[in-house]
Amino acid sequence: MPKTISLPRELPPLPPFPRPQTYKSPSFPLISSVSDAERHHHRLLLSIVIIFASPSSEIGGGVR
């Protein structure tokens, strides 16, 4: 179970999304890129956790 959560953290962030923001605001491109990367990682983690948690919770509820 913990291996699935550690995998997305090791994967590199997606650069094509924050690129337009960096071009528009060259003053702080790192902050914009980091925020986008963090949001993408959070979405991936949440989706993975929900997908893995939904079946386990359903099975647990059914058994009990």
Distance bins in CASP14 RR format, pairs under 12 A and 6 or more apart:
PFRMAT RR
TARGET T0000
AUTHOR 0000-0000-0000
RMODE 2
METHOD distances of the structure
MODEL  1
1 7 0 0 0 0 0 1 0 0 0 0 0
1 48 0 0 0 0 0 1 0 0 0 0 0
1 49 0 0 0 0 1 0 0 0 0 0 0
1 52 1 0 0 1 0 0 0 0 0 0 0
1 53 0 0 0 0 1 0 0 0 0 0 0
1 55 0 0 0 0 0 1 0 0 0 0 0
1 56 0 0 0 0 1 0 0 0 0 0 0
2 9 0 0 0 0 0 1 0 0 0 0 0
2 48 0 0 0 0 0 1 0 0 0 0 0
2 49 0 0 0 0 0 1 0 0 0 0 0
2 52 0 0 0 0 0 1 0 0 0 0 0
3 9 0 0 0 0 0 1 0 0 0 0 0
3 10 0 0 0 0 0 1 0 0 0 0 0
3 48 0 0 0 0 0 1 0 0 0 0 0
3 52 0 0 0 0 0 1 0 0 0 0 0
4 10 0 0 0 0 0 1 0 0 0 0 0
4 44 0 0 0 0 0 1 0 0 0 0 0
4 45 0 0 0 0 1 0 0 0 0 0 0
4 47 0 0 0 0 0 1 0 0 0 0 0
4 48 1 0 0 1 0 0 0 0 0 0 0
4 49 0 0 0 0 1 0 0 0 0 0 0
4 51 0 0 0 0 1 0 0 0 0 0 0
4 52 1 0 0 1 0 0 0 0 0 0 0
4 53 0 0 0 0 0 1 0 0 0 0 0
4 56 0 0 0 0 0 1 0 0 0 0 0
5 11 0 0 0 0 0 1 0 0 0 0 0
5 41 0 0 0 0 0 1 0 0 0 0 0
5 44 0 0 0 0 0 1 0 0 0 0 0
5 45 1 0 0 1 0 0 0 0 0 0 0
5 46 0 0 0 0 0 1 0 0 0 0 0
5 47 0 0 0 0 0 1 0 0 0 0 0
5 48 1 0 0 1 0 0 0 0 0 0 0
5 49 1 0 0 1 0 0 0 0 0 0 0
5 51 0 0 0 0 0 1 0 0 0 0 0
5 52 0 0 0 0 1 0 0 0 0 0 0
5 53 0 0 0 0 0 1 0 0 0 0 0
6 45 0 0 0 0 0 1 0 0 0 0 0
6 48 0 0 0 0 0 1 0 0 0 0 0
7 41 0 0 0 0 0 1 0 0 0 0 0
7 44 0 0 0 0 1 0 0 0 0 0 0
7 45 0 0 0 0 0 1 0 0 0 0 0
7 48 0 0 0 0 1 0 0 0 0 0 0
7 52 0 0 0 0 0 1 0 0 0 0 0
8 14 0 0 0 0 0 1 0 0 0 0 0
8 37 0 0 0 0 0 1 0 0 0 0 0
8 38 0 0 0 0 0 1 0 0 0 0 0
8 40 0 0 0 0 1 0 0 0 0 0 0
8 41 1 0 0 1 0 0 0 0 0 0 0
8 42 0 0 0 0 1 0 0 0 0 0 0
8 43 0 0 0 0 1 0 0 0 0 0 0
8 44 1 0 1 0 0 0 0 0 0 0 0
8 45 1 0 1 0 0 0 0 0 0 0 0
8 46 0 0 0 0 0 1 0 0 0 0 0
8 47 0 0 0 0 1 0 0 0 0 0 0
8 48 1 0 0 1 0 0 0 0 0 0 0
8 49 0 0 0 0 0 1 0 0 0 0 0
8 52 0 0 0 0 0 1 0 0 0 0 0
9 37 0 0 0 0 0 1 0 0 0 0 0
9 38 0 0 0 0 0 1 0 0 0 0 0
9 40 0 0 0 0 0 1 0 0 0 0 0
9 41 1 0 0 1 0 0 0 0 0 0 0
9 42 0 0 0 0 0 1 0 0 0 0 0
9 44 0 0 0 0 1 0 0 0 0 0 0
9 45 0 0 0 0 1 0 0 0 0 0 0
9 48 0 0 0 0 0 1 0 0 0 0 0
10 41 0 0 0 0 0 1 0 0 0 0 0
10 44 0 0 0 0 0 1 0 0 0 0 0
11 37 0 0 0 0 0 1 0 0 0 0 0
11 40 0 0 0 0 1 0 0 0 0 0 0
11 41 0 0 0 0 1 0 0 0 0 0 0
11 44 0 0 0 0 1 0 0 0 0 0 0
11 45 0 0 0 0 0 1 0 0 0 0 0
11 48 0 0 0 0 0 1 0 0 0 0 0
12 37 0 0 0 0 1 0 0 0 0 0 0
12 40 0 0 0 0 0 1 0 0 0 0 0
12 41 0 0 0 0 0 1 0 0 0 0 0
13 19 0 0 0 0 0 1 0 0 0 0 0
13 33 1 0 0 1 0 0 0 0 0 0 0
13 34 0 0 0 0 1 0 0 0 0 0 0
13 35 0 0 0 0 0 1 0 0 0 0 0
13 36 1 0 0 1 0 0 0 0 0 0 0
13 37 1 1 0 0 0 0 0 0 0 0 0
13 38 0 0 0 0 1 0 0 0 0 0 0
13 39 0 0 0 0 0 1 0 0 0 0 0
13 40 1 0 0 1 0 0 0 0 0 0 0
13 41 1 0 0 1 0 0 0 0 0 0 0
13 42 0 0 0 0 0 1 0 0 0 0 0
13 43 0 0 0 0 0 1 0 0 0 0 0
13 44 0 0 0 0 0 1 0 0 0 0 0
14 33 0 0 0 0 0 1 0 0 0 0 0
14 36 0 0 0 0 1 0 0 0 0 0 0
14 37 1 0 0 1 0 0 0 0 0 0 0
14 38 0 0 0 0 0 1 0 0 0 0 0
14 39 0 0 0 0 0 1 0 0 0 0 0
14 40 1 0 1 0 0 0 0 0 0 0 0
14 41 0 0 0 0 1 0 0 0 0 0 0
14 43 0 0 0 0 0 1 0 0 0 0 0
14 44 0 0 0 0 1 0 0 0 0 0 0
15 21 0 0 0 0 0 1 0 0 0 0 0
15 22 0 0 0 0 1 0 0 0 0 0 0
15 29 0 0 0 0 0 1 0 0 0 0 0
15 32 0 0 0 0 0 1 0 0 0 0 0
15 33 1 0 0 1 0 0 0 0 0 0 0
15 34 0 0 0 0 0 1 0 0 0 0 0
15 36 0 0 0 0 1 0 0 0 0 0 0
15 37 0 0 0 0 1 0 0 0 0 0 0
15 40 0 0 0 0 0 1 0 0 0 0 0
16 22 0 0 0 0 0 1 0 0 0 0 0
16 33 0 0 0 0 0 1 0 0 0 0 0
16 36 0 0 0 0 0 1 0 0 0 0 0
16 37 0 0 0 0 0 1 0 0 0 0 0
16 40 0 0 0 0 0 1 0 0 0 0 0
17 32 0 0 0 0 0 1 0 0 0 0 0
17 33 0 0 0 0 1 0 0 0 0 0 0
17 35 0 0 0 0 0 1 0 0 0 0 0
17 36 1 0 1 0 0 0 0 0 0 0 0
17 37 0 0 0 0 1 0 0 0 0 0 0
17 38 0 0 0 0 0 1 0 0 0 0 0
17 39 0 0 0 0 1 0 0 0 0 0 0
17 40 1 0 0 1 0 0 0 0 0 0 0
17 43 0 0 0 0 0 1 0 0 0 0 0
18 24 0 0 0 0 0 1 0 0 0 0 0
18 25 0 0 0 0 0 1 0 0 0 0 0
18 28 0 0 0 0 0 1 0 0 0 0 0
18 29 1 0 0 1 0 0 0 0 0 0 0
18 30 0 0 0 0 1 0 0 0 0 0 0
18 31 0 0 0 0 1 0 0 0 0 0 0
18 32 1 0 1 0 0 0 0 0 0 0 0
18 33 1 0 1 0 0 0 0 0 0 0 0
18 34 0 0 0 0 1 0 0 0 0 0 0
18 35 0 0 0 0 1 0 0 0 0 0 0
18 36 1 0 1 0 0 0 0 0 0 0 0
18 37 1 0 0 1 0 0 0 0 0 0 0
18 38 0 0 0 0 0 1 0 0 0 0 0
18 39 0 0 0 0 1 0 0 0 0 0 0
18 40 0 0 0 0 1 0 0 0 0 0 0
19 25 0 0 0 0 0 1 0 0 0 0 0
19 26 0 0 0 0 0 1 0 0 0 0 0
19 29 0 0 0 0 1 0 0 0 0 0 0
19 32 0 0 0 0 1 0 0 0 0 0 0
19 33 0 0 0 0 1 0 0 0 0 0 0
19 36 0 0 0 0 1 0 0 0 0 0 0
20 29 0 0 0 0 0 1 0 0 0 0 0
20 32 0 0 0 0 1 0 0 0 0 0 0
20 33 0 0 0 0 0 1 0 0 0 0 0
20 36 0 0 0 0 0 1 0 0 0 0 0
21 27 0 0 0 0 0 1 0 0 0 0 0
21 28 0 0 0 0 1 0 0 0 0 0 0
21 29 1 0 0 1 0 0 0 0 0 0 0
21 30 0 0 0 0 0 1 0 0 0 0 0
21 31 0 0 0 0 1 0 0 0 0 0 0
21 32 1 0 1 0 0 0 0 0 0 0 0
21 33 1 0 0 1 0 0 0 0 0 0 0
21 34 0 0 0 0 0 1 0 0 0 0 0
21 35 0 0 0 0 1 0 0 0 0 0 0
21 36 1 0 0 1 0 0 0 0 0 0 0
21 37 0 0 0 0 0 1 0 0 0 0 0
21 39 0 0 0 0 0 1 0 0 0 0 0
22 28 0 0 0 0 1 0 0 0 0 0 0
22 29 1 1 0 0 0 0 0 0 0 0 0
22 30 0 0 0 0 1 0 0 0 0 0 0
22 31 0 0 0 0 1 0 0 0 0 0 0
22 32 1 0 0 1 0 0 0 0 0 0 0
22 33 1 0 0 1 0 0 0 0 0 0 0
22 34 0 0 0 0 0 1 0 0 0 0 0
22 35 0 0 0 0 0 1 0 0 0 0 0
22 36 0 0 0 0 1 0 0 0 0 0 0
22 37 0 0 0 0 0 1 0 0 0 0 0
23 29 0 0 0 0 1 0 0 0 0 0 0
23 32 0 0 0 0 0 1 0 0 0 0 0
23 33 0 0 0 0 0 1 0 0 0 0 0
24 32 0 0 0 0 1 0 0 0 0 0 0
25 31 0 0 0 0 1 0 0 0 0 0 0
25 32 1 0 0 1 0 0 0 0 0 0 0
25 33 0 0 0 0 0 1 0 0 0 0 0
25 35 0 0 0 0 0 1 0 0 0 0 0
26 32 0 0 0 0 1 0 0 0 0 0 0
26 33 0 0 0 0 0 1 0 0 0 0 0
28 34 0 0 0 0 1 0 0 0 0 0 0
28 35 0 0 0 0 1 0 0 0 0 0 0
29 35 0 0 0 0 0 1 0 0 0 0 0
29 36 0 0 0 0 0 1 0 0 0 0 0
30 36 0 0 0 0 0 1 0 0 0 0 0
30 37 0 0 0 0 0 1 0 0 0 0 0
31 37 0 0 0 0 0 1 0 0 0 0 0
31 38 0 0 0 0 0 1 0 0 0 0 0
32 38 0 0 0 0 0 1 0 0 0 0 0
32 39 0 0 0 0 0 1 0 0 0 0 0
33 39 0 0 0 0 0 1 0 0 0 0 0
33 40 0 0 0 0 0 1 0 0 0 0 0
34 40 0 0 0 0 0 1 0 0 0 0 0
34 41 0 0 0 0 0 1 0 0 0 0 0
35 41 0 0 0 0 0 1 0 0 0 0 0
35 42 0 0 0 0 0 1 0 0 0 0 0
36 42 0 0 0 0 0 1 0 0 0 0 0
36 43 0 0 0 0 0 1 0 0 0 0 0
37 43 0 0 0 0 0 1 0 0 0 0 0
37 44 0 0 0 0 0 1 0 0 0 0 0
38 44 0 0 0 0 0 1 0 0 0 0 0
38 45 0 0 0 0 0 1 0 0 0 0 0
39 45 0 0 0 0 0 1 0 0 0 0 0
39 46 0 0 0 0 0 1 0 0 0 0 0
40 46 0 0 0 0 0 1 0 0 0 0 0
40 47 0 0 0 0 0 1 0 0 0 0 0
41 47 0 0 0 0 0 1 0 0 0 0 0
41 48 0 0 0 0 0 1 0 0 0 0 0
42 48 0 0 0 0 0 1 0 0 0 0 0
42 49 0 0 0 0 0 1 0 0 0 0 0
43 49 0 0 0 0 0 1 0 0 0 0 0
43 50 0 0 0 0 0 1 0 0 0 0 0
44 50 0 0 0 0 0 1 0 0 0 0 0
44 51 0 0 0 0 0 1 0 0 0 0 0
45 51 0 0 0 0 0 1 0 0 0 0 0
45 52 0 0 0 0 0 1 0 0 0 0 0
45 53 0 0 0 0 0 1 0 0 0 0 0
46 52 0 0 0 0 0 1 0 0 0 0 0
46 53 0 0 0 0 0 1 0 0 0 0 0
46 54 0 0 0 0 0 1 0 0 0 0 0
47 53 0 0 0 0 0 1 0 0 0 0 0
47 54 0 0 0 0 0 1 0 0 0 0 0
48 54 0 0 0 0 0 1 0 0 0 0 0
49 55 0 0 0 0 0 1 0 0 0 0 0
49 56 0 0 0 0 0 1 0 0 0 0 0
49 57 0 0 0 0 0 1 0 0 0 0 0
50 56 0 0 0 0 0 1 0 0 0 0 0
50 57 0 0 0 0 1 0 0 0 0 0 0
51 57 0 0 0 0 0 1 0 0 0 0 0
51 58 0 0 0 0 0 1 0 0 0 0 0
52 58 0 0 0 0 0 1 0 0 0 0 0
52 59 0 0 0 0 0 1 0 0 0 0 0
53 59 0 0 0 0 0 1 0 0 0 0 0
53 60 0 0 0 0 0 1 0 0 0 0 0
54 60 0 0 0 0 0 1 0 0 0 0 0
54 61 0 0 0 0 0 1 0 0 0 0 0
55 61 0 0 0 0 0 1 0 0 0 0 0
55 62 0 0 0 0 0 1 0 0 0 0 0
56 62 0 0 0 0 0 1 0 0 0 0 0
56 63 0 0 0 0 0 1 0 0 0 0 0
57 63 0 0 0 0 0 1 0 0 0 0 0
57 64 0 0 0 0 0 1 0 0 0 0 0
58 64 0 0 0 0 0 1 0 0 0 0 0
END
